[in-house]
Amino acid sequence: MIYLKLINRRTYTMDTKLAGETLQNVLHACGREPLTVSFDKILLRQKAQTAVYMFGISLSVCLFVLMCTVPCIVL
């Protein structure tokens, strides 16, 4: 179920420059210090982590299905 939610997520489109400025404004309004890492690098890191996570979930599902379909494995 969680796997299907990750696949069918909504994707929002926003210019990365505008998103970075908005985030800086929100941090300033909350009294936090501004970002030291660019917003593009944050997005790239998040995409890379999501790709690794989705690969791990897919691999786990495939192994689970394989273990359920093979009645007995003798080593």
N, C-alpha and C positions, 0 to 999 in steps of 0.2 A: 504494500500500500504506500509506504513511504517512497519506494522506488518510483512508483507511478506519479506521485506528487512532484518528485524532482524532475521528471521528464516533462511533465505538462505545466511547468511553471510559466507564469506570465513574464514576458520580457518587456521592459520599459526602455524607451529610447530617449536619451537626453544628451546633448552635447557635453563632452567630458570637461571642457573648459567651464561651461556654465555650472555643471555639477560640482566641480572643484571650488568655484567661487561661492556657491550656495553653502557648501560644507564649511568653508572658512567663515562665512557670515554666521552660521549657526554656532560654530565654536566660539566666535567672538561674542555673540549674544549670551552664551552660557558662561562667559568668563573664563574659558579655557584658552590655553596657548595654541597658536596656529600650528598647522601641520608642518613637519619638517621634511616629509616625503611627499613627492608630487602625487596628485590624485591618479594619474595614469599608471604609476607604478603600483599603487594600491589595487587598482582594477586588474592589472596584469597578474599580480600575486593571487588575487581571489579567483581568477579564471584558472590559473594553474592548479590551485588547491582543489577546486571543484572538479577539474578533469581527473586528477589522481583519485579523488573520492569516488567519482562515478565509475572509474575503472575498477576500483576495489569492490564496490557494490556489485558490479556486473560479474566480476570474477567469482565472488562469493555465491551469487545466485546460480551461476553455471556449475560450480562445484557441488552445490546443494542438489541441483537437479540430477547431476551425474551420480551422486551417491544414492539418490532415491530410485533411480532407474536401474542401477546395477544391483542385483539382489545380494550378491556376496563377492567380496574381494578377498582372496587369500594371498597373503604375502609370503 
